[in-house]
Amino acid sequence: MSEDFRRNLMGPEPTFLPAEEDVDARLAAGEEAVDLAAKHPTSSLLWAILADEAYSEGRTIESYAYARTGYHRGLDALRRNGWRGTGPVPYSHDGNHGFLRSLYALGRAAGAIGESDEAARITKFLDDSDPLAQAAIEAAL
């Protein structure tokens, strides 16, 4: 477990998703997320990047769709890695970045299109996953 993540000792263990080493290496080498998404469609990180790019360009509906895809891919990955619907998903663990960034992007886009109930649910989910995630994501953007 990451040393800087604090959790409720009575609650479920944190979930740590595997690192996406190939995706990270290809991004670092300058490949574009839009090109990589077709090769790595299960990567929440790539969908989160696409959501951020679309949002920054004013393409809110596309951002929402990309973020929702990343969110669902992330839920699939969490379940495959032992998550049972609740419990910490620490942002301090690099493998969790894609899911948490997708979750953040989904809440942001939902708010932008007037889906205030969904935006509130997503914000709570993000905070329940890691109370420090939102600030860390916003600082990285």
C-alpha positions as CSV (number, residue, x, y, z in Angstrom):
1,M,0.0,0.0,0.0
2,S,1.2,3.5,-0.7
3,E,2.7,5.0,2.4
4,D,1.1,8.4,2.0
5,F,-2.5,7.0,1.7
6,R,-4.5,7.0,4.9
7,R,-7.6,4.7,5.1
8,N,-10.2,3.6,7.5
9,L,-8.8,0.4,9.1
10,M,-12.3,-1.0,9.4
11,G,-13.0,-0.5,5.7
12,P,-12.1,-2.5,2.6
13,E,-8.5,-2.6,1.5
14,P,-7.5,0.0,-1.2
15,T,-7.5,-1.2,-4.8
16,F,-4.4,-0.7,-6.8
17,L,-4.8,-1.0,-10.6
18,P,-1.8,-2.3,-12.6
19,A,0.4,0.3,-14.3
20,E,-0.1,0.8,-18.0
21,E,3.6,0.7,-18.8
22,D,3.2,0.3,-22.6
23,V,0.7,3.2,-22.8
24,D,2.9,5.4,-20.5
25,A,6.0,4.6,-22.7
26,R,4.2,5.4,-25.9
27,L,2.8,8.7,-24.6
28,A,6.2,9.6,-23.4
29,A,7.6,8.9,-26.8
30,G,5.1,11.4,-28.3
31,E,2.3,9.2,-29.6
32,E,-1.1,10.7,-29.5
33,A,-3.9,9.4,-27.2
34,V,-6.3,9.4,-30.1
35,D,-4.1,7.0,-32.0
36,L,-3.3,4.8,-29.0
37,A,-7.0,4.4,-27.9
38,A,-7.7,2.1,-30.8
39,K,-4.7,-0.1,-29.8
40,H,-5.5,0.1,-26.1
41,P,-9.3,0.5,-25.8
42,T,-9.3,-0.7,-22.1
43,S,-7.0,2.1,-21.0
44,S,-8.9,4.6,-18.8
45,L,-5.9,6.9,-19.0
46,L,-6.2,7.3,-22.7
47,W,-9.9,8.0,-22.5
48,A,-9.3,10.6,-19.7
49,I,-6.7,12.3,-21.9
50,L,-9.1,12.4,-24.8
51,A,-11.8,13.8,-22.4
52,D,-9.4,16.5,-21.2
53,E,-8.4,17.5,-24.7
54,A,-12.0,17.7,-25.9
55,Y,-13.1,19.7,-22.9
56,S,-10.2,22.2,-23.3
57,E,-11.3,22.7,-26.9
58,G,-15.0,23.3,-26.0
59,R,-16.2,19.9,-27.2
60,T,-18.1,19.2,-24.0
61,I,-20.3,16.4,-25.4
62,E,-17.3,14.5,-26.8
63,S,-15.5,15.1,-23.5
64,Y,-18.5,13.5,-21.7
65,A,-18.5,10.5,-24.0
66,Y,-14.7,10.0,-23.7
67,A,-14.9,10.3,-19.9
68,R,-17.9,7.9,-19.6
69,T,-15.9,5.3,-21.7
70,G,-12.9,5.8,-19.4
71,Y,-15.1,5.5,-16.3
72,H,-16.6,2.2,-17.5
73,R,-13.3,0.8,-18.5
74,G,-12.0,1.7,-15.1
75,L,-14.9,0.1,-13.3
76,D,-14.2,-3.1,-15.3
77,A,-10.5,-2.9,-14.3
78,L,-11.3,-2.2,-10.6
79,R,-13.6,-5.2,-10.5
80,R,-11.0,-7.5,-12.1
81,N,-8.6,-6.3,-9.4
82,G,-10.8,-7.1,-6.4
83,W,-12.8,-4.0,-5.9
84,R,-16.3,-4.7,-4.6
85,G,-18.1,-1.4,-5.3
86,T,-16.7,0.5,-2.3
87,G,-13.3,1.3,-0.8
88,P,-10.3,3.5,-1.5
89,V,-8.8,3.9,-4.9
90,P,-5.7,6.0,-4.0
91,Y,-4.6,8.6,-6.5
92,S,-1.1,8.3,-5.1
93,H,-0.8,5.0,-7.0
94,D,0.0,5.7,-10.7
95,G,-2.0,2.8,-12.0
96,N,-5.2,4.4,-10.6
97,H,-4.7,7.8,-12.4
98,G,-6.6,6.8,-15.5
99,F,-9.8,5.8,-13.6
100,L,-9.7,8.7,-11.3
101,R,-9.0,11.2,-14.1
102,S,-11.9,9.7,-16.1
103,L,-14.2,10.0,-13.0
104,Y,-13.1,13.6,-12.5
105,A,-13.6,14.4,-16.3
106,L,-17.1,12.8,-16.2
107,G,-18.2,14.9,-13.3
108,R,-16.8,18.0,-14.9
109,A,-18.6,17.3,-18.2
110,A,-21.8,16.3,-16.5
111,G,-21.9,19.6,-14.7
112,A,-21.2,21.5,-17.9
113,I,-24.2,20.0,-19.7
114,G,-26.5,20.5,-16.7
115,E,-26.5,17.0,-15.3
116,S,-26.2,18.3,-11.8
117,D,-27.4,15.1,-10.0
118,E,-24.8,13.0,-11.9
119,A,-22.1,15.6,-11.3
120,A,-22.8,15.4,-7.5
121,R,-22.8,11.6,-7.5
122,I,-19.5,11.6,-9.4
123,T,-17.9,14.1,-7.1
124,K,-18.9,12.0,-4.1
125,F,-17.6,8.9,-5.8
126,L,-14.3,10.6,-6.5
127,D,-14.1,11.9,-2.9
128,D,-15.0,8.5,-1.5
129,S,-12.2,6.9,-3.7
130,D,-9.6,9.4,-2.5
131,P,-10.3,12.7,-0.8
132,L,-7.1,14.1,-2.2
133,A,-7.7,13.1,-5.8
134,Q,-9.6,16.1,-7.1
135,A,-7.0,18.6,-5.9
136,A,-4.2,16.5,-7.3
137,I,-5.9,16.1,-10.7
138,E,-6.7,19.8,-10.9
139,A,-3.1,20.7,-10.0
140,A,-1.9,18.3,-12.8
141,L,-4.2,19.9,-15.4
